[in-house]
Amino acid sequence: MRYNRVFAVIALALCVIASLLIGSPEAAAQTRELSLSDAIELAQKNSLAWDQFDAREESAKAQYKIVESHWWPILSVDSSLLFWTDESKIDVMNKEDIKQNLATQMQTLDAQQQAMMQMFMPVVEAMLPAVEDSVPETIKLKDNITFTIGATLKMPLTPLFKVYQASKLAQVGIDNVSVERRAKLLSINYEVTEVYLKLVYAQLMHEVAQEALETITKHVEMAEKYESAGIISHSDVLSAKVEQFKARQNVVEAKNGARLAGMKLAQVLSLGRGVEVKALDMPQNAYQVQLASLESYQDKALESRTELERIELGREAAARKEKMALLDYVPQIALVGSYQYANGIDILKPSNQGMIGLLMNWTVFDGFGHYYEARKASLEAAELDSKSAEARDLIQLEVGQKYLALSTALERVELTGQALELAEENLRTVTAQFAQGESVNTDVLTAQTRHAAARADDVKARIDILIALAGLKLSLGEDPAIGPEAFI
């Protein structure tokens, strides 16, 4: 019983410890500090998309190898080894039967005919031994065991035109996988960059809220001293404490917002459950972007966007399919050579022989099936031409939107910077005046609120510049990752 009680106590202690760990998110969460470049590298490493692209690329390469194999001649070998229950023979002549037949025929002739035959009999008897020696009684067709072997070499000639088009079509498949892989890489980089910058913004907002709390806490301490000295009323102190309470709430909300943004980035990076990420890169206070003309960006996008590359590859594939369909109407000519050897089959003389020649197969009429296949491919190419024109218009519009968004963010950060300077100067002046009894409590609280708002606007404007820059780079078909020069 005593041991059972000991085990019960240990189990209860373990349950209490586990409940404390589970109930405390701070203790359960694992924090990882990452720079933007580290986050992008980790996202690319953990992405499951690469296995799919690898499989698709290997499949496309295998298809290319299949087509490439048709360039080579086809060599086929056939052979047979057979055992027969008996030999095959053909009876040619029976010498005894011939003699008996001659004697019988002699008896049926009249006297005059017999006299004439008697005249030729010496000649027949003289020739008969020679015939007996030269003509066998039987001819053997095959032995009990027969063996044959043959080889045929076939080299297509005119079908090689279609093989050439098919090889180019297979290469289009390989190129298309490569383009899609690059597009996925840019997409991952942009997603990570955007989420990372949002995490940076959340962390900076937490710092802003913390600074505002520290400032108003100092003001509350000063207000309490002034109340004890009878300079201000108790209601002024209560007003300051209410603002202090609001500032604490802002700190809690900002902290939870930063944690949520860290969990979101961890989810994007596939780091697993219970992991939070903290951003190490902080934006510069005076980061500037030199913008070129909108037209130059649009021209660059039309040269680099993967969407246009995929459309161009699709158009090339349709053109190849059209040519392949029309090549089915070309006479299919092939060079053929063969060699055959037989053993145990006496009727085949000589026992080995060869052959070389040309074979032709020409589809003269098939109900215009191949024609309509070519027509279908031509229509697909025309449709892709229309999509290409539409995609170009959309790309130009998208680049214009990203360009204007970045331009607006650059202009806005100048305004927020000036507003922040004014708010800082106003807060410093009003706080100094309050310390000298020349300003009221409400003026100080108002100045602090405006300073916190101006600080938040400035932080958002600086983050918006980086997000807009990443969006513009992605719209140009470039790597949207922000370089280290933008951070401190």
HUKAUR-V827291 format. One line per field, one symbol per residue. phi: phi as a letter, one per 20 degrees, with the letter a starting at -180 (. if undefined). Layout:
phi: ???
This chain:
phi: .ffffffffffffffffffffffdfffffddceceffffffffffefefffffffffffffffffffffffefddcccbbccddfbfdccfebdfffffffffffffeeefffffffffeggffffegfffffedffcdeebefdcccbbccdcdfdffffffffffffffffffffffffffffffffffffffffffgffffffffffffffffffffffffffffemecefffffffffffffffffffffffffffffffffffelenfnddddfeedfffcedceeeffffffffffedffffffffffffffffffffffffefgedceccbbccccndffecffcbcbbaddccceebcmmfffffffffffffffffffffffffffffffffffffffffffffffffffffffffffffffffffemecefffffffffffffffffffffffffffffffffffendfffefffedd
